[in-house]
Amino acid sequence: MLAARDLSFAFADRRLLDGASLTVDDGERVALVGRNGTGKSTLLAMLAGSLPPDAGLVERGRGQALGLLAQTPQLDLTSTVGETARAALGLVSALIAEHAALAERAPDDPRVVELLARIDDLGGFDVEHRVEEVLSRLGVEDALQPVVSLSGGERRRLDLARLLLSAPDILLLDEPTNHLDQQGIAFLAGELSRHRGPVLFVSHDRAFIDAVGTRIVELESGKLFSTLRPKDGRGLVDCYLEDKLLRDQQLEREAHRRRRLYVRELAWLRAGTPARTTKQTARIQRAEALADEVESQAKELRDKAGRVAIDDVKGARLGKTILAFHQVALGRGDRTLFAGLDLSLVAGQRWGIVGDNGAGKTTLLLSVLTAAGLVDGERAVRPSAGAIEIGKHTRVALFDQHRASLDAEATLEETLAGANDHVVIGPPDGEQRRVHIASYLEQFLFEGADRYRRVKTLSGGQQNRLALARLFQQGANCLLLDEPTNDLDVETLGVLEEALTSLDGCALIVSHDRRFLDRVVTGMLAIDDGKATCWPGDYTNYERLHAQQKGVETQVGPPVVPKDDVELPARRDKAGKRKRNNKEERELSSMEQTIMAREARKEELTVLLSSAETFKGDPQRGRTLTDELAVVDDDIQRLYARWAELSELLPP
């Protein structure tokens, strides 16, 4: 059991926690969510005991060991990968030694069975096999590699492996899916689902939360609000969004009531009523207190209404060719990562890139940066075969998952505006406009005064918002995004999706977030077994077609319709469901045929768009087919949503 009682904590003039309380029982897997900068990592540090609260108390079960996965790994840089992993097995090694001694001394002691069960929970007696399994499944292959030579993502995965191998009773995980591929995420989900103790994890990966979480707790305005997994089959994230909407509506009603009361009391005060009696004096004091409450509540509503506002990306004027790969092969050292990539990107296309860790996804982005003249020296990556063509008017910009382009010592103003007090938005050879630095920062949920803060004082999510601000400042028409969803809150993620879908250029997106890919991409580039294969459509379509190609039977159900895109229905008990009327029954009976027809048209379009011949000689035809595919996708999503709605009703 892990519990926090009335925690309070302030940083500078911001109160991150204000009497927050939380209890996580054994077997619970709680997802901690909230906007970037609200204090989620701070709360984890307090629960781990590394940061004392200003007030309040943290409790955990007697003798329970606690493990924390922080955003910045704390590893011994003088060790190797294997040494770091084996050092984490101190607990299981001690238990094995204790079991052996007790079994020899008193084999009938009931503790022998208890120790055996505990050892089994930690992976059994074959500890070397456990080390190899965890490292391999998390994408850390070379056990002899020095830790100091690992990239930031590799160190993060090693830190997660170390934590899983140490098997603490209580797990605190800060964005555990960052830098993991789909196989690694599936492995982590299985590990957490089998964990018997409390698990509290910060995540913005909606699919991961739905798969693993038993409860969502939101940190907002210093308070914690809980949403339990529903028993009616709805997704946990969807239920949380509905709860949040209802809570926000209640706050607005309460604020409206207080404002009306304050206006009435203000009129009484302005009437000049003398404070001759104790009753009148008390009323004046209540009116003054009410003024403070109204002001505080108004600020809270303004904060809630604030959202990242990314202007439509108007890049440099587009040429006939934006970016093209001609039978490209890429490698690292003497090893070929993949070969045979043949792809031409046109305006409006957004390609998602997937593959195992080390398959060459980031290497592909580096090759584009190299071809564009943005990377040289040791980081430069050039094809070992084929060629990468950059258009005459193509401007390439990179969103880096490691935020390496940000100077930790620079202020936000220096990062975005240099020595000026305004930000220049747009490409040098295109239309530009100037925005005051404070106004531009506010578009990305920063305060105007944050212009003087140093980058190193920002949370991981805030640094990602700053990186986005720089990205969309450049007016590029070819965006390269390397794991853009890491550390992004739901609001920022939604606006990034909107900005990408309205982009008048093209984009290559490396991401493990399948829901993000489903909502953004027009095609998938899969790197697997030394091949780079292009698949039309979103991630779900790629998964289905890929499985069919391998001869694997798949069941693809109706896609999840995000609750932030549709009107949320009021909760109703099963007994409150009504029956379908005759018109709705006819609609439902004919819907399968309609969906199949739209799916068939989608298949035709995806085949056409997967052929390079479609774009030769007539780029406009490719754009028209891409737009039609987007419309067909929307139709299919709407039809499935309607099908789900009608299916929920009782038969006539």
Secondary structure, DSSP 8 states (H G I E B T S, - for coil): -EEEEEEEEEETTEEEEEEEEEEE-TT-EEEEE--TTSSHHHHHHHHHTSS--SEEEEEE-TT--EEEE-SS----TTSBHHHHHHHTTHHHHHHHHHHHHHHHH-TT-THHHHHHHHHHHTT-S-HHHHHHHHHHHTT---TTSBGGGS-HHHHHHHHHHHHHHH--SEEEEESTTTT--HHHHHHHHHHHHH--S-EEEE---HHHHHHH-SEEEEEETTEEEEEE--SSS--HHHHHHHHHHHHHHHHHHHHHHHHHHHHHHHHHHHTT----SHHHHHHHHHHHHHHHHHHHHHHHHHHHH----------S---S-SEEEEEEEEEETTEEEEEEEEEEE-TT-EEEEEE-TTSSHHHHHHHHHHHTTS--GGG----SEEEEEE-TT--EEEE-TT-TTS-TTSBHHHHHHTTSSEEEES-TTS--EEEEHHHHHHHTT--GGGGGSBGGGS-HHHHHHHHHHHHHHS--SEEEEESTTTT--HHHHHHHHHHHHT-SSEEEEE-S-HHHHHHH-SEEEEEETTEEEEEES-HHHHHHHHHHHTT-----------TTSS-------GGG--B--HHHHHHHHHHHHHHHHHHHHHHHHHHHHT-GGGGSS-HHHHHHHHHHHHHHHHHHHHHHHHHHHHHHSB--
